[in-house]
Amino acid sequence: MAKKGDKRKIIGLISEESGERIYYTTKNTMNTPEKLSLKKYSPKLRRTVVFTETKKNLGRNEAPKR
């Protein structure tokens, strides 16, 4: 459980190409207010792709509506 006033939030990382969300991490929202974008390995595509930040409370592997 997060402490009261805790600046770190849990975020999910969603793949740009396949739309799957398999990575979760935390970030300090005070230091990095913009969306996180990381290159990670996608086991479905079997290569490295760009994963961008999304909310953690979406359904499992559900891509946000664009």
Secondary structure, 3 states (H helix, E strand, C coil): CCCCCCCEEEEEEEECCCCCEEEEEEEECCCCCCCCEEEEEECCCCEEEEEEEEECCCCCCCCCCC
